[in-house]
């Protein structure tokens, strides 16, 4: 059997949510999906995070 290297890449969209404040699942899923596609549009091996406590914009 021949050895073969396989490379896996990942794009990640993530957000910080406060329990009991950010409780609308549809909004949270829509937002995190937006961040995922922002990461994908930036290229391979990217992560886009949104932390409302730090900024009103994506970081």
PDB file with SEQRES, HELIX, SHEET and CRYST1 records, atoms N, CA, C and O in Angstrom:
SEQRES   1 A   59  UNK UNK UNK UNK UNK UNK UNK UNK UNK UNK UNK UNK UNK          
SEQRES   2 A   59  UNK UNK UNK UNK UNK UNK UNK UNK UNK UNK UNK UNK UNK          
SEQRES   3 A   59  UNK UNK UNK UNK UNK UNK UNK UNK UNK UNK UNK UNK UNK          
SEQRES   4 A   59  UNK UNK UNK UNK UNK UNK UNK UNK UNK UNK UNK UNK UNK          
SEQRES   5 A   59  UNK UNK UNK UNK UNK UNK UNK                                  
HELIX    1 AA1 UNK A   25  UNK A   42  1                                  18    
SHEET    1 AA1 2 UNK A  11  UNK A  15  0                                        
SHEET    2 AA1 2 UNK A  46  UNK A  50  1                                        
CRYST1    1.000    1.000    1.000  90.00  90.00  90.00 P 1           1          
ATOM      1  N   UNK A   1       0.840  -1.167   0.000  1.00  0.00           N  
ATOM      2  CA  UNK A   1       0.000   0.000   0.000  1.00  0.00           C  
ATOM      3  C   UNK A   1       0.896   1.244   0.000  1.00  0.00           C  
ATOM      4  O   UNK A   1       1.872   1.311   0.746  1.00  0.00           O  
ATOM      5  N   UNK A   2       0.568   2.196  -0.815  1.00  0.00           N  
ATOM      6  CA  UNK A   2       1.338   3.423  -0.931  1.00  0.00           C  
ATOM      7  C   UNK A   2       0.884   4.435   0.117  1.00  0.00           C  
ATOM      8  O   UNK A   2      -0.310   4.598   0.370  1.00  0.00           O  
ATOM      9  N   UNK A   3       1.865   5.113   0.723  1.00  0.00           N  
ATOM     10  CA  UNK A   3       1.529   6.150   1.700  1.00  0.00           C  
ATOM     11  C   UNK A   3       1.150   7.422   0.955  1.00  0.00           C  
ATOM     12  O   UNK A   3       1.783   7.789  -0.035  1.00  0.00           O  
ATOM     13  N   UNK A   4       0.111   8.089   1.444  1.00  0.00           N  
ATOM     14  CA  UNK A   4      -0.363   9.300   0.798  1.00  0.00           C  
ATOM     15  C   UNK A   4      -0.711  10.323   1.869  1.00  0.00           C  
ATOM     16  O   UNK A   4      -1.428  10.017   2.822  1.00  0.00           O  
ATOM     17  N   UNK A   5      -0.196  11.547   1.706  1.00  0.00           N  
ATOM     18  CA  UNK A   5      -0.524  12.623   2.638  1.00  0.00           C  
ATOM     19  C   UNK A   5      -1.853  13.246   2.241  1.00  0.00           C  
ATOM     20  O   UNK A   5      -2.140  13.439   1.060  1.00  0.00           O  
ATOM     21  N   UNK A   6      -2.644  13.551   3.235  1.00  0.00           N  
ATOM     22  CA  UNK A   6      -3.922  14.221   3.020  1.00  0.00           C  
ATOM     23  C   UNK A   6      -3.919  15.491   3.858  1.00  0.00           C  
ATOM     24  O   UNK A   6      -3.615  15.458   5.050  1.00  0.00           O  
ATOM     25  N   UNK A   7      -4.258  16.604   3.232  1.00  0.00           N  
ATOM     26  CA  UNK A   7      -4.308  17.882   3.946  1.00  0.00           C  
ATOM     27  C   UNK A   7      -5.761  18.296   4.112  1.00  0.00           C  
ATOM     28  O   UNK A   7      -6.534  18.302   3.154  1.00  0.00           O  
ATOM     29  N   UNK A   8      -6.115  18.636   5.323  1.00  0.00           N  
ATOM     30  CA  UNK A   8      -7.466  19.077   5.640  1.00  0.00           C  
ATOM     31  C   UNK A   8      -7.396  20.537   6.055  1.00  0.00           C  
ATOM     32  O   UNK A   8      -6.547  20.917   6.861  1.00  0.00           O  
ATOM     33  N   UNK A   9      -8.288  21.359   5.506  1.00  0.00           N  
ATOM     34  CA  UNK A   9      -8.351  22.764   5.892  1.00  0.00           C  
ATOM     35  C   UNK A   9      -9.718  23.041   6.501  1.00  0.00           C  
ATOM     36  O   UNK A   9     -10.669  22.287   6.295  1.00  0.00           O  
ATOM     37  N   UNK A  10      -9.802  24.126   7.247  1.00  0.00           N  
ATOM     38  CA  UNK A  10     -11.072  24.469   7.883  1.00  0.00           C  
ATOM     39  C   UNK A  10     -11.298  25.969   7.843  1.00  0.00           C  
ATOM     40  O   UNK A  10     -10.367  26.759   7.996  1.00  0.00           O  
ATOM     41  N   UNK A  11     -12.540  26.342   7.636  1.00  0.00           N  
ATOM     42  CA  UNK A  11     -12.978  27.723   7.780  1.00  0.00           C  
ATOM     43  C   UNK A  11     -14.001  27.724   8.906  1.00  0.00           C  
ATOM     44  O   UNK A  11     -14.871  26.855   8.967  1.00  0.00           O  
ATOM     45  N   UNK A  12     -13.891  28.706   9.797  1.00  0.00           N  
ATOM     46  CA  UNK A  12     -14.725  28.721  10.995  1.00  0.00           C  
ATOM     47  C   UNK A  12     -15.400  30.073  11.139  1.00  0.00           C  
ATOM     48  O   UNK A  12     -14.772  31.116  10.956  1.00  0.00           O  
ATOM     49  N   UNK A  13     -16.664  30.049  11.462  1.00  0.00           N  
ATOM     50  CA  UNK A  13     -17.394  31.253  11.844  1.00  0.00           C  
ATOM     51  C   UNK A  13     -17.901  31.038  13.256  1.00  0.00           C  
ATOM     52  O   UNK A  13     -18.515  30.010  13.537  1.00  0.00           O  
ATOM     53  N   UNK A  14     -17.659  31.979  14.146  1.00  0.00           N  
ATOM     54  CA  UNK A  14     -18.061  31.797  15.544  1.00  0.00           C  
ATOM     55  C   UNK A  14     -18.533  33.114  16.127  1.00  0.00           C  
ATOM     56  O   UNK A  14     -18.135  34.187  15.672  1.00  0.00           O  
ATOM     57  N   UNK A  15     -19.379  33.026  17.134  1.00  0.00           N  
ATOM     58  CA  UNK A  15     -19.808  34.222  17.835  1.00  0.00           C  
ATOM     59  C   UNK A  15     -19.950  33.916  19.309  1.00  0.00           C  
ATOM     60  O   UNK A  15     -20.087  32.764  19.720  1.00  0.00           O  
ATOM     61  N   UNK A  16     -19.915  34.971  20.088  1.00  0.00           N  
ATOM     62  CA  UNK A  16     -20.098  34.861  21.529  1.00  0.00           C  
ATOM     63  C   UNK A  16     -21.542  35.239  21.833  1.00  0.00           C  
ATOM     64  O   UNK A  16     -22.030  36.262  21.352  1.00  0.00           O  
ATOM     65  N   UNK A  17     -22.222  34.429  22.623  1.00  0.00           N  
ATOM     66  CA  UNK A  17     -23.610  34.704  22.974  1.00  0.00           C  
ATOM     67  C   UNK A  17     -23.765  34.679  24.486  1.00  0.00           C  
ATOM     68  O   UNK A  17     -23.123  33.890  25.180  1.00  0.00           O  
ATOM     69  N   UNK A  18     -24.620  35.545  24.978  1.00  0.00           N  
ATOM     70  CA  UNK A  18     -24.889  35.621  26.414  1.00  0.00           C  
ATOM     71  C   UNK A  18     -26.192  34.867  26.698  1.00  0.00           C  
ATOM     72  O   UNK A  18     -27.242  35.246  26.179  1.00  0.00           O  
ATOM     73  N   UNK A  19     -26.144  33.812  27.508  1.00  0.00           N  
ATOM     74  CA  UNK A  19     -27.377  33.095  27.840  1.00  0.00           C  
ATOM     75  C   UNK A  19     -28.416  34.039  28.440  1.00  0.00           C  
ATOM     76  O   UNK A  19     -28.073  34.970  29.168  1.00  0.00           O  
ATOM     77  N   UNK A  20     -29.656  33.797  28.134  1.00  0.00           N  
ATOM     78  CA  UNK A  20     -30.794  34.579  28.603  1.00  0.00           C  
ATOM     79  C   UNK A  20     -30.908  35.944  27.924  1.00  0.00           C  
ATOM     80  O   UNK A  20     -31.906  36.637  28.119  1.00  0.00           O  
ATOM     81  N   UNK A  21     -29.914  36.346  27.135  1.00  0.00           N  
ATOM     82  CA  UNK A  21     -30.000  37.605  26.388  1.00  0.00           C  
ATOM     83  C   UNK A  21     -30.097  37.285  24.901  1.00  0.00           C  
ATOM     84  O   UNK A  21     -31.014  37.743  24.220  1.00  0.00           O  
ATOM     85  N   UNK A  22     -29.156  36.504  24.406  1.00  0.00           N  
ATOM     86  CA  UNK A  22     -29.121  36.111  22.998  1.00  0.00           C  
ATOM     87  C   UNK A  22     -29.774  34.741  22.851  1.00  0.00           C  
ATOM     88  O   UNK A  22     -29.092  33.751  22.585  1.00  0.00           O  
ATOM     89  N   UNK A  23     -31.087  34.682  23.024  1.00  0.00           N  
ATOM     90  CA  UNK A  23     -31.745  33.380  23.083  1.00  0.00           C  
ATOM     91  C   UNK A  23     -32.488  32.993  21.810  1.00  0.00           C  
ATOM     92  O   UNK A  23     -33.065  31.906  21.754  1.00  0.00           O  
ATOM     93  N   UNK A  24     -32.494  33.835  20.797  1.00  0.00           N  
ATOM     94  CA  UNK A  24     -33.206  33.517  19.567  1.00  0.00           C  
ATOM     95  C   UNK A  24     -32.325  32.633  18.678  1.00  0.00           C  
ATOM     96  O   UNK A  24     -31.396  33.140  18.049  1.00  0.00           O  
ATOM     97  N   UNK A  25     -32.593  31.329  18.614  1.00  0.00           N  
ATOM     98  CA  UNK A  25     -31.729  30.414  17.861  1.00  0.00           C  
ATOM     99  C   UNK A  25     -31.626  30.764  16.379  1.00  0.00           C  
ATOM    100  O   UNK A  25     -30.552  30.629  15.792  1.00  0.00           O  
ATOM    101  N   UNK A  26     -32.709  31.206  15.768  1.00  0.00           N  
ATOM    102  CA  UNK A  26     -32.668  31.538  14.342  1.00  0.00           C  
ATOM    103  C   UNK A  26     -31.709  32.681  14.062  1.00  0.00           C  
ATOM    104  O   UNK A  26     -30.964  32.641  13.083  1.00  0.00           O  
ATOM    105  N   UNK A  27     -31.720  33.698  14.909  1.00  0.00           N  
ATOM    106  CA  UNK A  27     -30.808  34.829  14.740  1.00  0.00           C  
ATOM    107  C   UNK A  27     -29.366  34.394  14.957  1.00  0.00           C  
ATOM    108  O   UNK A  27     -28.482  34.777  14.191  1.00  0.00           O  
ATOM    109  N   UNK A  28     -29.121  33.601  15.988  1.00  0.00           N  
ATOM    110  CA  UNK A  28     -27.764  33.123  16.254  1.00  0.00           C  
ATOM    111  C   UNK A  28     -27.234  32.289  15.091  1.00  0.00           C  
ATOM    112  O   UNK A  28     -26.087  32.462  14.679  1.00  0.00           O  
ATOM    113  N   UNK A  29     -28.051  31.392  14.561  1.00  0.00           N  
ATOM    114  CA  UNK A  29     -27.620  30.561  13.432  1.00  0.00           C  
ATOM    115  C   UNK A  29     -27.379  31.396  12.181  1.00  0.00           C  
ATOM    116  O   UNK A  29     -26.423  31.150  11.445  1.00  0.00           O  
ATOM    117  N   UNK A  30     -28.238  32.382  11.934  1.00  0.00           N  
ATOM    118  CA  UNK A  30     -28.048  33.254  10.773  1.00  0.00           C  
ATOM    119  C   UNK A  30     -26.737  34.017  10.892  1.00  0.00           C  
ATOM    120  O   UNK A  30     -25.982  34.115   9.925  1.00  0.00           O  
ATOM    121  N   UNK A  31     -26.462  34.560  12.083  1.00  0.00           N  
ATOM    122  CA  UNK A  31     -25.236  35.334  12.297  1.00  0.00           C  
ATOM    123  C   UNK A  31     -23.988  34.470  12.158  1.00  0.00           C  
ATOM    124  O   UNK A  31     -23.037  34.865  11.484  1.00  0.00           O  
ATOM    125  N   UNK A  32     -23.979  33.300  12.784  1.00  0.00           N  
ATOM    126  CA  UNK A  32     -22.790  32.448  12.708  1.00  0.00           C  
ATOM    127  C   UNK A  32     -22.586  31.942  11.279  1.00  0.00           C  
ATOM    128  O   UNK A  32     -21.447  31.754  10.851  1.00  0.00           O  
ATOM    129  N   UNK A  33     -23.665  31.721  10.544  1.00  0.00           N  
ATOM    130  CA  UNK A  33     -23.547  31.328   9.142  1.00  0.00           C  
ATOM    131  C   UNK A  33     -22.899  32.451   8.327  1.00  0.00           C  
ATOM    132  O   UNK A  33     -22.078  32.186   7.448  1.00  0.00           O  
ATOM    133  N   UNK A  34     -23.263  33.699   8.615  1.00  0.00           N  
ATOM    134  CA  UNK A  34     -22.646  34.850   7.947  1.00  0.00           C  
ATOM    135  C   UNK A  34     -21.144  34.886   8.223  1.00  0.00           C  
ATOM    136  O   UNK A  34     -20.357  35.140   7.310  1.00  0.00           O  
ATOM    137  N   UNK A  35     -20.738  34.637   9.466  1.00  0.00           N  
ATOM    138  CA  UNK A  35     -19.316  34.665   9.821  1.00  0.00           C  
ATOM    139  C   UNK A  35     -18.570  33.510   9.159  1.00  0.00           C  
ATOM    140  O   UNK A  35     -17.415  33.664   8.762  1.00  0.00           O  
ATOM    141  N   UNK A  36     -19.219  32.358   9.038  1.00  0.00           N  
ATOM    142  CA  UNK A  36     -18.606  31.227   8.350  1.00  0.00           C  
ATOM    143  C   UNK A  36     -18.315  31.588   6.895  1.00  0.00           C  
ATOM    144  O   UNK A  36     -17.221  31.323   6.398  1.00  0.00           O  
ATOM    145  N   UNK A  37     -19.281  32.185   6.215  1.00  0.00           N  
ATOM    146  CA  UNK A  37     -19.066  32.534   4.810  1.00  0.00           C  
ATOM    147  C   UNK A  37     -18.078  33.681   4.660  1.00  0.00           C  
ATOM    148  O   UNK A  37     -17.374  33.751   3.653  1.00  0.00           O  
ATOM    149  N   UNK A  38     -18.008  34.581   5.632  1.00  0.00           N  
ATOM    150  CA  UNK A  38     -16.950  35.601   5.622  1.00  0.00           C  
ATOM    151  C   UNK A  38     -15.581  34.925   5.678  1.00  0.00           C  
ATOM    152  O   UNK A  38     -14.667  35.308   4.948  1.00  0.00           O  
ATOM    153  N   UNK A  39     -15.443  33.924   6.539  1.00  0.00           N  
ATOM    154  CA  UNK A  39     -14.170  33.195   6.652  1.00  0.00           C  
ATOM    155  C   UNK A  39     -13.852  32.473   5.348  1.00  0.00           C  
ATOM    156  O   UNK A  39     -12.713  32.517   4.881  1.00  0.00           O  
ATOM    157  N   UNK A  40     -14.832  31.816   4.759  1.00  0.00           N  
ATOM    158  CA  UNK A  40     -14.603  31.102   3.498  1.00  0.00           C  
ATOM    159  C   UNK A  40     -14.195  32.063   2.387  1.00  0.00           C  
ATOM    160  O   UNK A  40     -13.331  31.738   1.572  1.00  0.00           O  
ATOM    161  N   UNK A  41     -14.805  33.239   2.350  1.00  0.00           N  
ATOM    162  CA  UNK A  41     -14.474  34.219   1.312  1.00  0.00           C  
ATOM    163  C   UNK A  41     -13.066  34.782   1.470  1.00  0.00           C  
ATOM    164  O   UNK A  41     -12.484  35.270   0.501  1.00  0.00           O  
ATOM    165  N   UNK A  42     -12.513  34.722   2.674  1.00  0.00           N  
ATOM    166  CA  UNK A  42     -11.154  35.213   2.918  1.00  0.00           C  
ATOM    167  C   UNK A  42     -10.100  34.190   2.496  1.00  0.00           C  
ATOM    168  O   UNK A  42      -8.919  34.530   2.418  1.00  0.00           O  
ATOM    169  N   UNK A  43     -10.491  32.975   2.228  1.00  0.00           N  
ATOM    170  CA  UNK A  43      -9.548  31.941   1.808  1.00  0.00           C  
ATOM    171  C   UNK A  43      -9.541  30.779   2.778  1.00  0.00           C  
ATOM    172  O   UNK A  43     -10.312  30.739   3.737  1.00  0.00           O  
ATOM    173  N   UNK A  44      -8.656  29.834   2.509  1.00  0.00           N  
ATOM    174  CA  UNK A  44      -8.578  28.629   3.343  1.00  0.00           C  
ATOM    175  C   UNK A  44      -7.951  28.925   4.697  1.00  0.00           C  
ATOM    176  O   UNK A  44      -7.210  29.891   4.876  1.00  0.00           O  
ATOM    177  N   UNK A  45      -8.278  28.057   5.638  1.00  0.00           N  
ATOM    178  CA  UNK A  45      -7.698  28.129   6.989  1.00  0.00           C  
ATOM    179  C   UNK A  45      -7.942  29.475   7.652  1.00  0.00           C  
ATOM    180  O   UNK A  45      -7.005  30.086   8.166  1.00  0.00           O  
ATOM    181  N   UNK A  46      -9.163  29.941   7.651  1.00  0.00           N  
ATOM    182  CA  UNK A  46      -9.511  31.232   8.252  1.00  0.00           C  
ATOM    183  C   UNK A  46     -10.565  31.040   9.326  1.00  0.00           C  
ATOM    184  O   UNK A  46     -11.337  30.082   9.311  1.00  0.00           O  
ATOM    185  N   UNK A  47     -10.573  31.979  10.257  1.00  0.00           N  
ATOM    186  CA  UNK A  47     -11.606  32.006  11.291  1.00  0.00           C  
ATOM    187  C   UNK A  47     -12.097  33.436  11.435  1.00  0.00           C  
ATOM    188  O   UNK A  47     -11.300  34.374  11.437  1.00  0.00           O  
ATOM    189  N   UNK A  48     -13.405  33.602  11.554  1.00  0.00           N  
ATOM    190  CA  UNK A  48     -14.012  34.904  11.798  1.00  0.00           C  
ATOM    191  C   UNK A  48     -14.808  34.775  13.089  1.00  0.00           C  
ATOM    192  O   UNK A  48     -15.670  33.906  13.214  1.00  0.00           O  
ATOM    193  N   UNK A  49     -14.512  35.644  14.043  1.00  0.00           N  
ATOM    194  CA  UNK A  49     -15.183  35.633  15.338  1.00  0.00           C  
ATOM    195  C   UNK A  49     -15.904  36.953  15.549  1.00  0.00           C  
ATOM    196  O   UNK A  49     -15.444  37.998  15.088  1.00  0.00           O  
ATOM    197  N   UNK A  50     -17.020  36.908  16.236  1.00  0.00           N  
ATOM    198  CA  UNK A  50     -17.733  38.121  16.621  1.00  0.00           C  
ATOM    199  C   UNK A  50     -17.974  38.039  18.124  1.00  0.00           C  
ATOM    200  O   UNK A  50     -18.627  37.118  18.613  1.00  0.00           O  
ATOM    201  N   UNK A  51     -17.441  39.008  18.838  1.00  0.00           N  
ATOM    202  CA  UNK A  51     -17.598  39.061  20.291  1.00  0.00           C  
ATOM    203  C   UNK A  51     -18.222  40.414  20.616  1.00  0.00           C  
ATOM    204  O   UNK A  51     -17.509  41.415  20.681  1.00  0.00           O  
ATOM    205  N   UNK A  52     -19.538  40.465  20.822  1.00  0.00           N  
ATOM    206  CA  UNK A  52     -20.230  41.735  21.022  1.00  0.00           C  
ATOM    207  C   UNK A  52     -19.670  42.571  22.169  1.00  0.00           C  
ATOM    208  O   UNK A  52     -19.716  43.800  22.120  1.00  0.00           O  
ATOM    209  N   UNK A  53     -19.142  41.914  23.200  1.00  0.00           N  
ATOM    210  CA  UNK A  53     -18.625  42.647  24.348  1.00  0.00           C  
ATOM    211  C   UNK A  53     -17.389  43.473  23.984  1.00  0.00           C  
ATOM    212  O   UNK A  53     -17.090  44.461  24.654  1.00  0.00           O  
ATOM    213  N   UNK A  54     -16.666  43.075  22.924  1.00  0.00           N  
ATOM    214  CA  UNK A  54     -15.441  43.768  22.532  1.00  0.00           C  
ATOM    215  C   UNK A  54     -15.665  44.781  21.430  1.00  0.00           C  
ATOM    216  O   UNK A  54     -14.974  45.799  21.374  1.00  0.00           O  
ATOM    217  N   UNK A  55     -16.616  44.519  20.556  1.00  0.00           N  
ATOM    218  CA  UNK A  55     -16.773  45.370  19.385  1.00  0.00           C  
ATOM    219  C   UNK A  55     -18.132  45.138  18.767  1.00  0.00           C  
ATOM    220  O   UNK A  55     -18.736  44.079  18.940  1.00  0.00           O  
ATOM    221  N   UNK A  56     -18.608  46.134  18.048  1.00  0.00           N  
ATOM    222  CA  UNK A  56     -19.854  45.947  17.322  1.00  0.00           C  
ATOM    223  C   UNK A  56     -19.598  45.390  15.933  1.00  0.00           C  
ATOM    224  O   UNK A  56     -20.545  45.068  15.216  1.00  0.00           O  
ATOM    225  N   UNK A  57     -18.345  45.268  15.542  1.00  0.00           N  
ATOM    226  CA  UNK A  57     -17.977  44.732  14.230  1.00  0.00           C  
ATOM    227  C   UNK A  57     -17.339  43.369  14.379  1.00  0.00           C  
ATOM    228  O   UNK A  57     -16.935  42.968  15.470  1.00  0.00           O  
ATOM    229  N   UNK A  58     -17.255  42.665  13.267  1.00  0.00           N  
ATOM    230  CA  UNK A  58     -16.560  41.380  13.263  1.00  0.00           C  
ATOM    231  C   UNK A  58     -15.076  41.619  13.446  1.00  0.00           C  
ATOM    232  O   UNK A  58     -14.539  42.617  12.966  1.00  0.00           O  
ATOM    233  N   UNK A  59     -14.405  40.699  14.144  1.00  0.00           N  
ATOM    234  CA  UNK A  59     -12.958  40.819  14.314  1.00  0.00           C  
ATOM    235  C   UNK A  59     -12.296  39.636  13.660  1.00  0.00           C  
ATOM    236  O   UNK A  59     -11.070  39.526  13.679  1.00  0.00           O  
TER     237      UNK A  59                                                      
END                                                                             
